[in-house]
Every structure is written in structure tokens, then in C-alpha cells.
């Protein structure tokens, strides 16, 4: 019997290598549970009405004040004093259906990115999408006259911009990949992405203008990132440099231990053989480009076993 329970399972998920997709999903769920639990506790204590959707800037409600601490404000002056919200907003939800649909789409399309492009590209798309969506939201709210009177009272939260980046990224990389949808049957993912992009664009004049603007920012960065990746440029590498630097502040690095054994010559010989074998399997950029073009035209299923292996090797470089 596992005595550690849910907490141990969470720890295992975050320690497991190449598990970024589930780590992002679990972190979003943990924040959702924390915020809603806090809201209920404050409600029992008579300190809040616990109506997150009705929270406005300057509200005396304690829960609203706490929520504004992690939400992304449209007001640039407020943002300057709360710069961390450009990151915290796309890990926070308070509405059940909001997080449900965001995490479902992230899981479905994130699995495709992980399988064909590697685990790190999920993090790159999610973070870049969240940043781009948040910045576009602030920019347009302070440029377009339609939002002028709403800027001081508008905040945004939710993972939608990052999720849109993953969805569009997957659709750009393999547009003809087919998902089977209830009531609709087989649908190519490029049409799913186009539908949600248009839906967000048409919904900008509605109540969730900021969210729909952020969706478009995430979609744009998803398209740009994958197109650049196909040209050999990975614009998400800096994200892992930052993550590694932050982890080094909290995690003690293991000491290097050097040992000697009588099997040294044998191990060295085997290492050279392994390196030679890997070098024969390592594809060059021209081969990867040809494989990506083949996927775009005929789908992933058209690849040979050798081509799939080369794509897998490239994604883990």
C-alpha cells in the first residue's frame, strides 16, 4: 500500500524526468484547489463573498485583493508594481469549467508536441504563449479607445494563452493529424485550431475581451515558434536557462565523484562504440526538414520506422 498518498504521487510527478506536460497540468490544478479552498475558508470566516467573477479593482473584499495579487492587470502602472503577474496569471484559475477545458486541450495537444518534438517544447510553447498573450492584452487595452474606461478595473487569469500556443503549434507542425471528436467524427487538427482562433477573434467585443485577445497572442506565438523551429531556430532555449538557474538556487548540486576500476579500458571501448552508433542515427538538419515536410503533406503515419527514429532522436538533442 502506498502510505504517501496523493502528496507522494505529486512529488513523484515533479521528480520524474520528461514529465513537463503533467507537471504543468498538476501545478494548475494545485493552484485552483488552493484558491478555491482559501475562498471557502474566508467565506466561512465572513471575510469574503467569494464571487471571483465579480471582483473589481479597489474592492474591499479580501479574496478579491488576494486574487488581484496574482492576476494580470490591464493598467500598466499596476503591472509595473506587480511584474510577477505576467507569469502567475497563466497558472491560476478559479472557475471549474475554465480549468477543465484548458487542461483537456493542453493534454490532448501537448501529447502530440511531446511525442514528436520532445518534452521541452511543451514548456517553451506554454510559457511563450502565456507571455505573448499577456503582453498583447496589456498593449491593446491601452491603445484601443474601446477599452479606455475599463483599464483600471480589468484583470485577467487563466492558462488559455499558453494552451492556444500549444494547440496552434501542434496544428502548424502536423496540420493533417486527425482527432476523433464526439458528434463530428474524424477532424484534422488544423481545422480545430482555425475554429478556435476565429471564435476568439469574433468574441473580442464580448465580456471576455481580454481573454480572447490573449488567445490570439498565444496562437500567434505558437505559429511563429514552430515555423522558426522548422528552420532550425529554437527560441525557447532561454526558458530552460532561467529554469535551471532558479532550480540551482534551491537544489543542492551533487558532488562529482571519480572512481577507478579494472574495467576502465573495456568501458572506454564500449563508450566509443556507443558514440559511433549514435552518430549514425543522428540526423542532420536537411533530413529533419525533409521529414517535417513529409509529415505536413502526408501525416505522421506516412513515415518509415527509420524516419520516426530520426525524428525522435532529433527531438531529444
Secondary structure as GFF3:
##gff-version 3
##sequence-region A 1 317
A	DSSP	alpha_helix	5	15	.	.	.	ID=ss1
A	DSSP	alpha_helix	20	44	.	.	.	ID=ss2
A	DSSP	three_ten_helix	52	54	.	.	.	ID=ss3
A	DSSP	alpha_helix	62	68	.	.	.	ID=ss4
A	DSSP	beta_strand	72	73	.	.	.	ID=ss5
A	DSSP	alpha_helix	76	81	.	.	.	ID=ss6
A	DSSP	alpha_helix	85	88	.	.	.	ID=ss7
A	DSSP	three_ten_helix	89	91	.	.	.	ID=ss8
A	DSSP	alpha_helix	96	117	.	.	.	ID=ss9
A	DSSP	alpha_helix	119	141	.	.	.	ID=ss10
A	DSSP	three_ten_helix	145	147	.	.	.	ID=ss11
A	DSSP	three_ten_helix	151	153	.	.	.	ID=ss12
A	DSSP	beta_strand	155	156	.	.	.	ID=ss13
A	DSSP	alpha_helix	160	173	.	.	.	ID=ss14
A	DSSP	beta_strand	178	181	.	.	.	ID=ss15
A	DSSP	beta_strand	185	188	.	.	.	ID=ss16
A	DSSP	alpha_helix	189	202	.	.	.	ID=ss17
A	DSSP	alpha_helix	209	230	.	.	.	ID=ss18
A	DSSP	alpha_helix	237	250	.	.	.	ID=ss19
A	DSSP	alpha_helix	264	281	.	.	.	ID=ss20
A	DSSP	alpha_helix	285	298	.	.	.	ID=ss21
A	DSSP	three_ten_helix	300	302	.	.	.	ID=ss22
A	DSSP	alpha_helix	305	315	.	.	.	ID=ss23
###
